């Protein structure tokens, strides 16, 4: 039997490599005639860990575009992405999400430096504490939970951010100068688990406290739409429940025409034949907040996502999103 080689592209971060190695393991178990080669990319978002992601076109431009180009050119057969990093408000001509892995826990967590306790943060409503994040969604939610908190711009791979926190390193600002050190970070639980730092979670936010980003916790594998051989292999590792959640949550992003600077959240759960979907839009200050929840047939996820997105628009979400849209 002649083995077929699949080249999968990924970012160089420890978490991205761990996610891609998981894909490779699943593929090798599912297809005995397959060999997998992992190709590592240093994307512009990895190389520049000071600027805000908006400078590079958001997460899509910073972490996705270069690897997608390699798939389109034929250099790669497929690309690994964290689904939450994939733009949901634009077409991707010639490409298709061919597999979504079983969803990891989608929640966010608080990581504290030594000497800081969650009781102190809660008791003071955040006054006197600096929390680092680069996600406008997390910033908006944490301001609702801890109104007195000081939020600081904080970027880097998951393990790098924790190291900077522990070492009390200052963080360079996009326009020059420094800020910090941080007392805590808000990070995805799944990301911490991928890099063996789950023990650093001091507090896990429930989805009711901090609604996850659309697709958070789902690893997606993208390939050329016309590459039927690659699509056939990737279909072997596609998780049906994750696929339904992917379709519902990303439909919300599509309807809202959100962008990388929009605090938009969406999270779905499946119970038998029914799917529940909650989505929200809030300003970065956390003052304005619109949330919609609906339930519908699990086998019609896009319809549910469209209904939730349209209700958010009816309730004024477009105005909030417009205020966060970057100047042309």
C-alpha positions as CSV (number, residue, x, y, z in Angstrom):
1,X,0.0,0.0,0.0
2,X,1.4,3.4,-1.0
3,X,1.0,5.9,1.8
4,X,-0.7,9.3,1.1
5,X,1.0,12.3,2.7
6,X,-1.0,15.2,4.0
7,X,0.8,18.5,4.8
8,X,-1.0,20.4,7.5
9,X,0.1,24.0,8.3
10,X,0.0,25.5,11.8
11,X,1.3,28.4,13.8
12,X,4.6,27.9,15.7
13,X,3.1,28.5,19.2
14,X,3.1,25.6,21.6
15,X,-0.7,25.5,21.7
16,X,-1.1,25.5,17.9
17,X,1.5,22.7,17.6
18,X,-0.3,20.7,20.3
19,X,-3.6,21.1,18.5
20,X,-2.1,20.1,15.2
21,X,-0.4,17.0,16.7
22,X,-3.9,16.0,18.0
23,X,-5.3,16.3,14.5
24,X,-2.4,14.1,13.2
25,X,-3.0,11.5,15.9
26,X,-6.7,11.3,15.0
27,X,-6.0,11.0,11.3
28,X,-3.4,8.3,11.7
29,X,-5.9,6.3,13.8
30,X,-8.7,6.8,11.3
31,X,-6.7,6.1,8.1
32,X,-3.9,3.5,8.0
33,X,-2.7,4.6,4.5
34,X,-2.0,8.2,5.6
35,X,1.1,10.0,6.6
36,X,0.9,13.5,8.2
37,X,3.6,16.2,7.9
38,X,3.2,19.3,10.1
39,X,4.5,22.5,8.6
40,X,5.1,25.4,11.1
41,X,4.5,29.0,10.2
42,X,5.5,32.1,12.1
43,X,2.5,34.3,11.2
44,X,2.6,38.1,11.3
45,X,0.6,38.0,14.6
46,X,3.2,35.7,16.2
47,X,6.1,37.8,15.0
48,X,4.6,41.1,16.2
49,X,3.4,40.6,19.8
50,X,3.2,44.4,20.6
51,X,0.7,45.8,18.1
52,X,-3.0,45.4,18.4
53,X,-4.3,42.8,16.1
54,X,-6.4,45.4,14.2
55,X,-3.1,46.6,12.6
56,X,-2.8,43.3,10.8
57,X,-6.5,43.0,9.8
58,X,-7.6,41.4,13.0
59,X,-7.1,37.7,14.0
60,X,-7.9,36.7,10.4
61,X,-5.0,38.7,9.0
62,X,-2.7,38.1,12.0
63,X,-3.0,34.4,12.4
64,X,-4.9,32.9,9.5
65,X,-4.2,34.7,6.2
66,X,-0.7,33.4,5.6
67,X,-1.5,29.7,6.2
68,X,-4.6,30.0,4.1
69,X,-2.6,31.4,1.2
70,X,-0.3,28.3,1.5
71,X,-3.4,26.0,1.1
72,X,-4.6,28.0,-1.9
73,X,-1.2,27.7,-3.6
74,X,-1.0,24.0,-3.0
75,X,1.9,24.2,-0.6
76,X,-0.3,22.7,2.0
77,X,-3.1,20.2,1.9
78,X,-4.8,21.6,5.0
79,X,-4.5,24.2,7.8
80,X,-5.2,24.1,11.5
81,X,-7.0,27.0,13.0
82,X,-8.6,27.8,16.3
83,X,-12.2,28.4,15.1
84,X,-12.6,31.5,17.2
85,X,-9.6,33.1,15.2
86,X,-11.3,32.5,11.9
87,X,-13.2,35.6,10.5
88,X,-16.9,34.8,10.5
89,X,-18.1,37.9,8.5
90,X,-16.4,37.2,5.2
91,X,-16.3,34.7,2.4
92,X,-13.3,32.4,2.0
93,X,-13.4,31.6,-1.7
94,X,-11.9,28.2,-2.6
95,X,-11.6,27.0,1.0
96,X,-13.9,24.9,3.2
97,X,-13.8,23.8,6.9
98,X,-13.5,20.1,6.3
99,X,-13.3,19.0,10.0
100,X,-14.2,20.3,13.4
101,X,-12.7,18.4,16.3
102,X,-14.7,17.5,19.5
103,X,-15.1,20.7,21.4
104,X,-12.8,21.4,24.3
105,X,-14.2,23.3,27.3
106,X,-15.1,26.8,25.9
107,X,-14.9,28.8,29.1
108,X,-12.5,31.5,30.1
109,X,-10.3,31.5,33.2
110,X,-8.5,33.9,35.5
111,X,-4.7,33.2,36.0
112,X,-3.2,35.0,39.0
113,X,0.4,35.8,39.8
114,X,1.8,34.7,43.2
115,X,0.5,36.8,46.1
116,X,-2.9,37.6,44.5
117,X,-6.1,35.8,45.4
118,X,-9.5,35.7,43.7
119,X,-11.0,36.7,47.0
120,X,-9.0,39.9,47.0
121,X,-10.1,40.7,43.4
122,X,-13.8,40.1,44.2
123,X,-13.8,41.9,47.5
124,X,-12.4,45.1,45.9
125,X,-14.4,44.8,42.7
126,X,-11.1,44.8,41.0
127,X,-9.8,48.2,42.4
128,X,-6.1,48.3,42.5
129,X,-5.6,45.3,40.2
130,X,-4.4,45.1,36.6
131,X,-5.8,42.4,34.4
132,X,-4.1,41.7,31.0
133,X,-6.0,40.7,27.9
134,X,-6.1,41.5,24.2
135,X,-9.7,40.4,23.6
136,X,-12.3,43.1,23.5
137,X,-15.0,40.6,24.4
138,X,-13.1,39.6,27.6
139,X,-12.4,43.2,28.4
140,X,-16.1,44.1,28.1
141,X,-17.3,41.2,30.3
142,X,-14.6,41.6,33.0
143,X,-15.6,45.3,33.3
144,X,-19.1,44.2,34.1
145,X,-17.9,41.7,36.7
146,X,-15.1,43.9,38.3
147,X,-16.1,47.6,37.6
148,X,-12.9,49.0,39.3
149,X,-10.4,46.9,37.4
150,X,-7.7,48.3,35.3
151,X,-7.3,46.5,32.0
152,X,-4.0,46.5,30.2
153,X,-3.0,45.4,26.7
154,X,-1.4,42.0,26.9
155,X,-0.5,39.7,24.0
156,X,1.6,36.6,23.3
157,X,1.2,32.8,23.1
158,X,-0.5,31.2,26.1
159,X,2.7,29.9,27.8
160,X,4.5,33.2,27.0
161,X,1.8,35.3,28.6
162,X,1.9,33.2,31.8
163,X,5.7,33.5,31.9
164,X,5.5,37.3,31.6
165,X,2.9,37.4,34.4
166,X,5.0,35.3,36.7
167,X,8.1,37.4,36.0
168,X,6.2,40.6,36.4
169,X,7.3,41.8,33.0
170,X,6.1,45.1,31.6
171,X,4.2,44.9,28.3
172,X,5.1,47.1,25.4
173,X,2.3,49.3,24.1
174,X,1.6,49.6,20.3
175,X,2.2,53.4,20.3
176,X,5.3,53.2,22.5
177,X,5.9,53.0,26.2
178,X,5.1,50.2,28.6
179,X,2.3,49.1,30.9
180,X,2.1,46.6,33.7
181,X,3.1,44.5,35.3
182,X,-0.2,42.5,35.3
183,X,-1.7,41.0,38.4
184,X,-3.8,38.5,36.5
185,X,-4.7,37.3,33.0
186,X,-7.9,36.2,31.4
187,X,-7.3,33.2,29.1
188,X,-9.1,30.3,27.5
189,X,-9.3,27.2,29.7
190,X,-8.7,25.0,26.6
191,X,-5.6,26.9,25.7
192,X,-4.1,26.5,29.2
193,X,-4.9,22.8,29.1
194,X,-3.2,22.4,25.7
195,X,0.1,23.8,27.1
196,X,-0.1,21.9,30.4
197,X,-0.9,25.0,32.5
198,X,-4.4,24.0,33.7
199,X,-3.1,24.1,37.3
200,X,-2.8,27.9,36.9
201,X,-6.5,28.5,36.7
202,X,-7.5,30.4,39.8
203,X,-11.0,30.9,38.7
204,X,-13.1,29.6,35.8
205,X,-15.8,31.9,34.6
206,X,-19.1,30.3,33.8
207,X,-20.7,31.0,30.4
208,X,-23.3,33.1,32.3
209,X,-20.5,35.3,33.6
210,X,-18.4,35.5,30.5
211,X,-20.1,34.2,27.4
212,X,-17.4,32.5,25.1
213,X,-16.4,33.7,21.7
214,X,-18.1,32.1,18.8
215,X,-16.3,28.8,18.2
216,X,-14.2,28.9,21.3
217,X,-12.8,25.5,22.2
218,X,-13.2,24.1,18.6
219,X,-10.2,23.2,16.5
220,X,-11.0,23.6,12.7
221,X,-9.2,22.1,9.8
222,X,-9.5,23.9,6.5
223,X,-8.6,22.7,3.0
224,X,-9.3,23.6,-0.6
225,X,-12.9,23.1,-1.6
226,X,-12.0,21.1,-4.7
227,X,-9.5,18.8,-2.9
228,X,-11.8,15.9,-2.5
229,X,-9.1,13.4,-1.3
230,X,-8.2,15.7,1.6
231,X,-11.8,16.4,2.4
232,X,-12.5,12.6,2.5
233,X,-9.7,12.0,5.0
234,X,-10.7,15.0,7.2
235,X,-14.3,13.9,7.2
236,X,-13.1,10.9,9.2
237,X,-12.3,13.1,12.2
238,X,-15.2,15.5,11.9
239,X,-17.3,15.7,15.1
240,X,-21.0,16.1,14.4
241,X,-21.8,18.1,17.5
242,X,-18.9,20.5,17.1
243,X,-19.9,21.0,13.4
244,X,-23.5,22.0,14.4
245,X,-22.2,24.5,17.0
246,X,-19.7,25.8,14.5
247,X,-22.5,26.5,12.0
248,X,-24.9,28.1,14.5
249,X,-22.3,30.4,16.2
250,X,-20.6,31.5,13.0
251,X,-24.0,32.3,11.5
252,X,-24.4,34.9,14.2
253,X,-21.1,36.5,13.2
254,X,-22.2,36.5,9.6
255,X,-25.5,38.2,10.3
256,X,-24.0,40.8,12.5
257,X,-21.1,41.5,10.1
258,X,-18.9,41.8,13.1
259,X,-15.2,42.5,13.0
260,X,-12.1,41.9,15.1
261,X,-12.8,44.8,17.3
262,X,-16.4,43.9,18.1
263,X,-17.3,42.4,21.5
264,X,-19.5,39.6,20.2
265,X,-20.0,36.3,22.0
266,X,-22.0,33.2,21.0
267,X,-22.3,29.8,22.6
268,X,-24.5,26.8,21.8
269,X,-25.3,23.6,23.6
270,X,-27.1,20.5,22.3
271,X,-29.6,18.4,24.2
272,X,-30.9,15.5,22.2
273,X,-32.6,16.9,19.1
274,X,-32.6,20.5,20.4
275,X,-30.0,23.2,20.3
276,X,-29.9,26.2,22.6
277,X,-27.9,29.3,21.4
278,X,-27.1,32.4,23.4
279,X,-25.3,35.4,21.8
280,X,-24.5,38.9,23.0
281,X,-23.1,42.2,21.8
282,X,-21.7,44.7,24.3
283,X,-19.5,47.7,24.2
284,X,-15.9,47.5,25.4
285,X,-16.7,49.5,28.5
286,X,-19.3,46.9,29.4
287,X,-22.0,49.5,29.8
288,X,-24.3,48.5,26.9
289,X,-25.3,44.9,26.8
290,X,-27.7,43.0,24.5
291,X,-28.2,39.3,24.9
292,X,-30.5,36.9,23.0
293,X,-31.2,33.2,23.7
294,X,-33.2,30.9,21.5
295,X,-33.8,27.2,21.1
296,X,-34.5,25.3,17.9
297,X,-33.9,22.0,16.1
298,X,-30.2,20.9,16.4
299,X,-30.2,19.8,12.7
300,X,-31.0,23.4,11.6
301,X,-28.1,25.3,13.2
302,X,-27.8,28.1,10.6
303,X,-31.5,28.9,10.9
304,X,-31.1,29.3,14.7
305,X,-28.0,31.4,14.4
306,X,-29.7,33.6,11.8
307,X,-32.7,34.1,14.1
308,X,-30.5,35.0,17.0
309,X,-28.4,37.4,15.0
310,X,-31.4,39.1,13.5
311,X,-33.0,39.6,16.9
312,X,-29.7,41.2,18.2
313,X,-29.9,43.6,15.2
314,X,-33.5,44.4,16.0
315,X,-32.5,45.2,19.6
316,X,-29.8,47.7,18.5
317,X,-26.6,45.6,18.1
318,X,-25.6,47.3,14.8
319,X,-25.1,50.7,16.6
320,X,-22.8,49.1,19.2
321,X,-20.8,47.3,16.5
322,X,-20.6,50.5,14.3
323,X,-19.0,52.4,17.2
324,X,-16.2,49.9,17.5
325,X,-15.6,49.6,13.8
326,X,-12.1,51.0,12.9
327,X,-11.9,54.2,10.8
328,X,-11.3,53.5,7.1
